[in-house]
Amino acid sequence: MRTGVVAVALVLLVLAPLRTARAQFSFDARRYGMGGVSLSRDGNARRFNPAYRALKTNSRTSGTPKFSIPIPIGLIKFFKDHPINQLSHDPMFDPRSTSFNPFALTNLIFNPPIFYEIKKSPTPTNNVEFTIGKNQLIVNLGGSRVLIPEQDFGLGSTSRLFDAGAGFGGFHFGVMGFLQYNVSFTLDSALRRALTDTVTGVQPGDTLSLLSDAVAQAGLAPTVGFAGRLTHGADPATDDGLYLGGAVHYYLGATYGRLTGPAQILVGNPIFGTTPAAGVNDTLRTSNKANGGGVGGDVGLVWVSGPFEVGLGVNDIGAELTWSDTKLQHVTYNTATGNLVTTLDTNHVETKTKLPLTYMANAALRMGTGTTVGGDVVNSGRGTIIHVGVEQRTGPFALRGGVSRDQRKKMQFGLGGGLRLGPIGLDVGFFTHSNSLSTQRAITMATAISIY
């Protein structure tokens, strides 16, 4: 019984930080120094708002580089501490090691060591204590107890892996790759009590359940789009005016899977008088043929008036896929062998899925040739993130700063600078984040070379 409870506790602690994962990851040190905001007309702006295809990047005015190359100082340090030829014996990755810490490994997964961590978030290392009586079992997770979520928790995002194509006269023809996933977990009251209540603990006859609902789908989407200027300002030679963009996608699903159902531990009555049973009663839906098809679209608006511009883009409107050859399977746990057993329920059935709406609203004010202030609100499928930042350029030097509100609704901060010498620039950004098991902020330094 003790082994089962500890296993569930570790799984929950490993999965708990999934709710805080970033919606997007960038290698641009400029953005990190501005709190994550995208002040340029490329990057996030073009990804979420098709109207930006009708606007020039305008790098001379905004100081936007063509692209950035990260300097992976964090990777250099990581592989110095964890040599590649010894990873198979590294305690961080070997559960058989007495030094193995699943909390440290989880923090590593959600904070890839691309950049250098100046201040690491603390890693919980509490020992688990047990109180065992004739018909009593209490698990004390110590300080890690606060990591057990009170409500559902999970991870989700909608990404466009690539968007390739060509166009003319405002029209755009191409193909994009999409990936959408959403993983949600919920603890029932009995399981949460067993992991957090150091007075009552596990009760005889309890059913400790972890409810899950996970979906993932990916594929390709041929695209036809158009972007153009609807109105002009007083001087047609400027960018002033209202821009409209739209795109129609035909989604071709390549792979789809969904798992729903509980994982359970059935406590004996009395607790130590009978053998506890583990139970899994899940439904698994899968399709790995490119037979999902559906039509959806993007729309976007951008308004430019002198140094001020504001935009709004919404993606995947009405995006529904039909999977005409879905396999439904039932997943159970065999208590005799200790293995999961998958049995076929039905085959060749039709399933419909939807892509969630994603959006971005942004605004930027460019004052002269040196100062840019702006902000954006982004939702890529699970939770809204807000960024506000500023960049001040003086000659070859740039100073940046910004704040953001992450998916935990916690304030984060950014500060950075840059030096540009002709077509090449060096950028450094410092930013705080709470992407770890701990709620305390960590500080990371991002470095990159910018090509103009």
C-alpha positions as CSV (number, residue, x, y, z in Angstrom):
1,M,0.0,0.0,0.0
2,R,2.8,2.4,0.9
3,T,4.5,1.9,-2.5
4,G,1.3,2.7,-4.4
5,V,0.6,5.9,-2.5
6,V,4.2,7.1,-2.9
7,A,4.0,6.3,-6.6
8,V,0.8,8.3,-7.0
9,A,2.3,11.2,-5.0
10,L,5.4,11.3,-7.2
11,V,3.3,11.3,-10.4
12,L,1.2,14.1,-9.1
13,L,4.2,16.2,-8.1
14,V,5.8,15.6,-11.5
15,L,2.6,16.6,-13.4
16,A,1.7,19.5,-11.2
17,P,3.9,22.1,-12.9
18,L,2.4,21.3,-16.3
19,R,-0.3,24.0,-15.7
20,T,2.4,26.6,-15.7
21,A,4.3,25.8,-18.9
22,R,4.9,28.5,-21.4
23,A,2.5,28.8,-24.4
24,Q,5.4,29.7,-26.7
25,F,9.2,29.5,-26.4
26,S,11.4,32.0,-28.1
27,F,15.2,32.2,-28.7
28,D,15.1,36.0,-29.1
29,A,17.0,37.6,-26.2
30,R,15.4,41.0,-27.1
31,R,12.0,39.7,-26.2
32,Y,13.1,38.3,-22.9
33,G,14.7,41.6,-22.0
34,M,11.3,43.3,-22.7
35,G,9.3,40.9,-20.5
36,G,8.4,38.6,-23.4
37,V,6.5,41.2,-25.6
38,S,6.8,41.1,-29.3
39,L,7.2,44.7,-30.5
40,S,8.1,43.8,-34.1
41,R,5.8,43.1,-37.1
42,D,7.2,39.6,-37.5
43,G,7.3,36.7,-35.0
44,N,4.1,36.5,-33.0
45,A,2.4,39.3,-34.9
46,R,2.5,37.5,-38.3
47,R,1.9,34.1,-36.6
48,F,-1.4,35.2,-35.1
49,N,-2.5,38.0,-37.4
50,P,-2.7,37.5,-41.2
51,A,-3.2,41.2,-41.8
52,Y,0.5,41.7,-41.0
53,R,1.4,40.1,-44.3
54,A,0.4,43.4,-46.0
55,L,2.8,45.4,-43.8
56,K,6.6,45.8,-44.2
57,T,8.7,44.5,-41.3
58,N,10.0,48.1,-41.1
59,S,13.3,47.0,-39.3
60,R,15.0,50.4,-40.0
61,T,12.4,52.1,-37.8
62,S,11.9,49.6,-35.1
63,G,15.3,48.1,-35.0
64,T,13.9,44.6,-35.7
65,P,16.5,42.0,-36.7
66,K,15.9,39.6,-39.6
67,F,16.5,36.7,-37.2
68,S,18.3,35.9,-33.9
69,I,20.8,33.1,-33.2
70,P,20.8,32.0,-29.5
71,I,24.1,31.7,-27.7
72,P,23.5,28.5,-25.6
73,I,25.6,29.4,-22.5
74,G,23.2,27.2,-20.5
75,L,23.9,24.2,-22.6
76,I,27.6,24.6,-22.3
77,K,27.3,24.6,-18.5
78,F,24.8,21.7,-18.5
79,F,27.0,19.4,-20.5
80,K,30.0,20.3,-18.4
81,D,28.1,19.2,-15.3
82,H,26.4,16.3,-17.1
83,P,28.8,14.9,-19.8
84,I,27.0,13.3,-22.8
85,N,29.0,10.1,-22.6
86,Q,27.9,9.6,-19.0
87,L,24.2,10.5,-19.2
88,S,23.2,6.8,-18.9
89,H,24.8,6.7,-15.5
90,D,23.9,10.3,-14.5
91,P,21.9,10.3,-11.2
92,M,19.6,13.0,-12.6
93,F,18.3,10.6,-15.3
94,D,18.7,7.2,-13.5
95,P,15.7,6.3,-11.2
96,R,17.8,3.5,-9.7
97,S,20.3,6.0,-8.3
98,T,20.0,6.9,-4.6
99,S,20.6,10.6,-5.7
100,F,17.8,10.6,-8.2
101,N,15.4,13.5,-7.6
102,P,12.3,13.6,-9.8
103,F,11.6,17.2,-8.8
104,A,15.0,18.4,-10.2
105,L,14.3,16.4,-13.4
106,T,10.9,18.0,-13.8
107,N,12.3,21.5,-13.3
108,L,14.8,20.7,-16.1
109,I,12.1,19.6,-18.5
110,F,10.1,22.8,-18.0
111,N,13.3,25.0,-18.1
112,P,15.4,23.7,-21.0
113,P,19.0,24.8,-20.2
114,I,19.4,26.8,-23.4
115,F,20.2,29.9,-21.4
116,Y,22.1,30.5,-18.2
117,E,20.2,30.4,-14.9
118,I,21.5,33.1,-12.6
119,K,19.1,32.2,-9.8
120,K,17.6,28.7,-9.8
121,S,14.2,28.0,-8.3
122,P,14.5,25.8,-5.2
123,T,14.0,22.1,-5.7
124,P,11.8,20.4,-3.0
125,T,13.8,17.6,-1.3
126,N,11.6,16.7,1.6
127,N,11.6,13.2,2.9
128,V,8.2,11.5,2.9
129,E,7.1,10.5,6.4
130,F,4.5,7.8,7.2
131,T,2.3,7.3,10.3
132,I,1.2,3.7,10.4
133,G,-1.3,2.2,12.9
134,K,-3.5,-0.8,13.2
135,N,-5.9,0.6,10.7
136,Q,-4.3,3.9,9.8
137,L,-2.0,5.4,7.2
138,I,-0.9,9.0,7.0
139,V,1.5,10.3,4.4
140,N,3.3,13.6,5.2
141,L,5.0,15.1,2.1
142,G,6.4,18.0,4.2
143,G,6.9,21.3,2.3
144,S,6.0,19.6,-1.0
145,R,2.4,19.3,0.2
146,V,1.7,22.8,-1.1
147,L,2.4,21.6,-4.7
148,I,-0.7,19.3,-4.7
149,P,-3.2,21.2,-6.9
150,E,-6.6,22.1,-5.5
151,Q,-8.3,22.1,-8.8
152,D,-7.7,20.6,-12.2
153,F,-4.3,21.1,-13.7
154,G,-2.7,20.4,-17.0
155,L,-0.8,21.5,-20.1
156,G,-2.0,22.7,-23.5
157,S,-1.1,24.7,-26.5
158,T,-1.7,25.1,-30.2
159,S,1.4,25.5,-32.4
160,R,2.1,26.0,-36.0
161,L,5.2,24.0,-36.6
162,F,5.9,25.6,-40.0
163,D,4.1,27.9,-42.5
164,A,5.7,27.8,-45.9
165,G,4.4,29.3,-49.1
166,A,4.5,32.1,-51.6
167,G,2.3,34.9,-52.9
168,F,1.6,37.8,-55.1
169,G,-0.7,40.8,-55.2
170,G,-1.8,40.3,-51.6
171,F,-2.6,36.6,-52.0
172,H,-0.7,33.9,-50.2
173,F,-0.7,30.2,-51.0
174,G,1.0,27.6,-48.9
175,V,0.9,24.8,-46.4
176,M,1.3,24.9,-42.6
177,G,1.9,22.2,-40.0
178,F,-0.2,22.3,-36.9
179,L,0.0,20.6,-33.5
180,Q,-2.6,20.8,-30.7
181,Y,-2.6,19.1,-27.4
182,N,-4.4,19.5,-24.1
183,V,-3.7,17.4,-21.0
184,S,-5.9,17.8,-17.9
185,F,-5.8,16.0,-14.6
186,T,-8.1,16.2,-11.5
187,L,-7.7,14.7,-8.1
188,D,-10.8,13.4,-6.4
189,S,-11.4,14.4,-2.8
190,A,-10.1,11.2,-1.3
191,L,-6.8,11.3,-3.1
192,R,-6.2,14.9,-2.3
193,R,-7.0,14.2,1.4
194,A,-4.5,11.3,1.4
195,L,-1.8,13.6,0.0
196,T,-2.4,16.7,2.0
197,D,-4.2,15.9,5.3
198,T,-1.7,14.9,8.0
199,V,-4.4,14.2,10.5
200,T,-7.0,12.0,8.6
201,G,-4.9,10.5,5.8
202,V,-6.0,7.4,4.0
203,Q,-9.3,5.9,5.2
204,P,-10.3,2.2,5.0
205,G,-12.2,1.4,1.8
206,D,-11.1,4.6,0.1
207,T,-11.0,4.8,-3.7
208,L,-8.1,7.2,-4.6
209,S,-8.7,8.4,-8.1
210,L,-6.8,10.6,-10.6
211,L,-9.1,11.6,-13.4
212,S,-7.5,12.4,-16.7
213,D,-8.5,13.8,-20.1
214,A,-5.7,14.1,-22.7
215,V,-6.0,14.8,-26.4
216,A,-3.4,15.4,-29.1
217,Q,-3.7,15.9,-32.8
218,A,-1.4,17.1,-35.6
219,G,-1.4,17.4,-39.3
220,L,-1.0,19.6,-42.4
221,A,-3.3,22.4,-43.7
222,P,-3.1,23.8,-47.3
223,T,-3.8,27.5,-47.0
224,V,-5.1,30.3,-49.2
225,G,-4.9,33.8,-47.8
226,F,-5.2,37.4,-48.6
227,A,-4.0,40.6,-46.9
228,G,-4.3,44.2,-48.0
229,R,-4.9,47.8,-47.1
230,L,-8.5,48.9,-46.9
231,T,-8.0,52.6,-46.2
232,H,-5.1,55.0,-46.7
233,G,-3.9,57.8,-44.5
234,A,-3.3,61.4,-45.7
235,D,0.0,60.3,-47.3
236,P,-0.4,57.1,-49.3
237,A,3.4,56.7,-49.1
238,T,3.3,55.9,-45.4
239,D,2.0,52.8,-43.7
240,D,-1.0,54.7,-42.2
241,G,-4.4,53.0,-42.8
242,L,-6.5,50.0,-41.9
243,Y,-5.3,46.5,-43.0
244,L,-7.4,43.4,-43.3
245,G,-6.1,39.8,-43.6
246,G,-7.7,36.4,-43.7
247,A,-6.8,32.8,-44.5
248,V,-8.7,29.6,-45.2
249,H,-7.2,26.3,-44.2
250,Y,-8.2,22.8,-45.1
251,Y,-7.0,20.7,-42.2
252,L,-5.7,17.3,-43.0
253,G,-5.2,15.3,-39.8
254,A,-2.1,13.0,-39.7
255,T,-2.5,11.6,-36.2
256,Y,-5.0,11.8,-33.3
257,G,-5.3,10.4,-29.9
258,R,-7.4,10.9,-26.8
259,L,-7.3,9.2,-23.4
260,T,-10.1,9.6,-20.8
261,G,-10.7,7.9,-17.6
262,P,-9.5,7.4,-14.0
263,A,-6.4,5.7,-12.5
264,Q,-7.2,4.4,-9.1
265,I,-6.0,2.7,-5.9
266,L,-8.6,0.7,-4.1
267,V,-7.7,0.7,-0.4
268,G,-8.5,-2.4,1.7
269,N,-10.8,-2.5,4.8
270,P,-8.9,-2.8,7.1
271,I,-6.1,-1.0,5.4
272,F,-3.4,-3.5,6.1
273,G,-5.6,-6.6,6.4
274,T,-6.3,-6.9,2.7
275,T,-4.2,-6.4,-0.4
276,P,-4.9,-3.0,-2.1
277,A,-5.9,-3.1,-5.8
278,A,-4.9,-0.7,-8.5
279,G,-7.5,0.1,-11.1
280,V,-7.4,1.8,-14.5
281,N,-10.6,2.2,-16.6
282,D,-9.7,4.4,-19.5
283,T,-11.0,4.8,-23.1
284,L,-8.3,5.3,-25.8
285,R,-9.2,6.8,-29.2
286,T,-6.6,6.8,-31.9
287,S,-6.3,7.4,-35.6
288,N,-3.0,7.5,-37.5
289,K,-4.2,8.0,-41.0
290,A,-4.4,11.3,-42.9
291,N,-8.1,11.1,-43.2
292,G,-9.2,13.9,-40.9
293,G,-10.5,16.9,-42.9
294,G,-12.1,20.2,-42.1
295,V,-12.2,23.8,-43.0
296,G,-11.3,26.7,-40.7
297,G,-9.8,30.1,-41.0
298,D,-7.9,33.1,-39.5
299,V,-8.9,36.8,-39.5
300,G,-6.9,39.8,-38.5
301,L,-7.0,43.6,-38.5
302,V,-4.2,46.1,-38.1
303,W,-4.6,49.9,-37.8
304,V,-1.6,52.2,-38.2
305,S,-1.7,55.9,-37.6
306,G,1.7,57.5,-37.6
307,P,3.8,56.0,-34.9
308,F,0.9,54.1,-33.4
309,E,-0.4,50.7,-34.5
310,V,-2.8,48.2,-33.0
311,G,-3.7,44.7,-34.2
312,L,-6.0,41.8,-33.4
313,G,-5.8,38.3,-34.9
314,V,-7.9,35.2,-34.3
315,N,-6.9,31.8,-35.5
316,D,-8.6,28.5,-36.3
317,I,-12.2,29.8,-36.4
318,G,-14.6,26.9,-37.0
319,A,-11.7,24.4,-37.3
320,E,-13.3,21.0,-37.0
321,L,-11.7,17.7,-38.1
322,T,-13.5,14.5,-39.0
323,W,-11.6,11.3,-38.3
324,S,-13.5,8.7,-40.2
325,D,-11.3,5.7,-39.1
326,T,-10.9,5.9,-35.4
327,K,-10.1,2.9,-33.2
328,L,-11.7,2.8,-29.7
329,Q,-9.8,0.8,-27.1
330,H,-10.4,0.0,-23.5
331,V,-7.4,0.2,-21.1
332,T,-7.5,-1.7,-17.9
333,Y,-5.0,-2.8,-15.2
334,N,-4.3,-6.5,-14.7
335,T,-3.7,-7.0,-11.0
336,A,-2.3,-10.5,-11.5
337,T,0.5,-9.5,-13.9
338,G,0.8,-5.8,-13.0
339,N,0.5,-4.7,-16.6
340,L,-1.9,-2.5,-18.5
341,V,-4.1,-4.4,-20.9
342,T,-5.6,-2.8,-24.0
343,T,-8.6,-4.4,-25.6
344,L,-10.4,-3.3,-28.8
345,D,-13.9,-2.1,-28.3
346,T,-14.9,-0.8,-31.8
347,N,-13.0,0.0,-35.0
348,H,-13.5,2.2,-38.0
349,V,-15.8,4.7,-36.3
350,E,-16.1,8.4,-37.0
351,T,-14.8,11.0,-34.5
352,K,-14.9,14.8,-34.6
353,T,-12.5,17.1,-33.0
354,K,-12.0,20.9,-32.9
355,L,-9.0,23.1,-32.6
356,P,-9.4,25.8,-29.9
357,L,-9.6,29.4,-30.9
358,T,-6.3,31.2,-30.3
359,Y,-5.7,35.0,-30.5
360,M,-3.4,37.8,-30.0
361,A,-4.1,41.5,-29.4
362,N,-1.2,43.9,-29.6
363,A,-0.3,47.6,-29.7
364,A,2.9,49.5,-30.3
365,L,4.0,53.1,-30.2
366,R,7.2,54.1,-32.0
367,M,8.5,57.5,-31.1
368,G,11.1,58.8,-33.4
369,T,13.8,56.3,-34.4
370,G,14.8,55.2,-30.9
371,T,11.9,54.4,-28.6
372,T,9.3,51.7,-28.9
373,V,6.6,50.9,-26.3
374,G,4.0,48.2,-26.6
375,G,2.2,45.2,-25.2
376,D,0.3,42.2,-26.2
377,V,-2.3,39.7,-24.9
378,V,-1.7,36.1,-26.2
379,N,-3.7,32.9,-25.8
380,S,-2.4,29.9,-27.6
381,G,-4.9,27.4,-26.4
382,R,-4.7,27.2,-22.6
383,G,-4.5,30.4,-20.6
384,T,-3.8,34.0,-21.3
385,I,-0.4,35.7,-21.0
386,I,0.0,39.5,-20.9
387,H,3.3,41.3,-21.9
388,V,4.2,45.0,-21.7
389,G,7.7,46.2,-22.7
390,V,9.8,49.2,-23.9
391,E,13.0,49.5,-26.0
392,Q,15.2,52.6,-26.1
393,R,17.9,52.8,-28.8
394,T,20.7,55.4,-28.8
395,G,23.2,55.0,-31.5
396,P,24.5,51.4,-31.5
397,F,23.1,50.8,-27.9
398,A,19.7,49.5,-26.8
399,L,18.2,49.4,-23.4
400,R,15.1,47.2,-22.7
401,G,12.6,46.4,-19.9
402,G,9.2,44.9,-19.4
403,V,6.7,43.1,-17.2
404,S,4.3,40.2,-17.8
405,R,1.6,38.2,-16.2
406,D,2.1,34.5,-16.7
407,Q,-0.5,31.7,-16.7
408,R,-0.2,31.5,-12.9
409,K,-1.4,35.1,-12.9
410,K,2.0,36.0,-11.3
411,M,3.9,39.0,-12.3
412,Q,7.3,38.5,-14.0
413,F,10.0,41.0,-15.0
414,G,12.5,41.5,-17.8
415,L,15.6,43.8,-18.3
416,G,18.1,43.8,-21.1
417,G,20.3,45.6,-23.5
418,G,22.1,45.3,-26.8
419,L,25.0,46.5,-28.9
420,R,24.6,46.7,-32.7
421,L,27.7,47.0,-35.0
422,G,26.4,47.2,-38.6
423,P,24.5,44.1,-39.7
424,I,25.3,42.2,-36.4
425,G,24.1,42.8,-32.9
426,L,24.7,41.2,-29.5
427,D,21.6,41.1,-27.2
428,V,21.3,40.1,-23.5
429,G,18.1,39.7,-21.6
430,F,17.4,38.9,-18.0
431,F,13.9,37.6,-17.1
432,T,12.2,36.1,-14.1
433,H,9.8,33.1,-14.4
434,S,7.9,30.6,-12.3
435,N,8.1,27.6,-14.6
436,S,9.0,25.1,-11.9
437,L,7.6,23.1,-9.0
438,S,8.3,26.0,-6.7
439,T,6.2,29.2,-6.8
440,Q,9.4,31.2,-6.2
441,R,10.8,33.2,-9.1
442,A,13.9,32.1,-10.9
443,I,16.1,34.4,-13.0
444,T,17.6,33.4,-16.4
445,M,20.0,35.3,-18.7
446,A,19.3,35.0,-22.4
447,T,22.0,35.8,-25.0
448,A,21.7,35.9,-28.7
449,I,23.3,37.3,-31.9
450,S,21.0,39.3,-34.1
451,I,21.4,39.6,-37.8
452,Y,20.0,42.8,-39.4
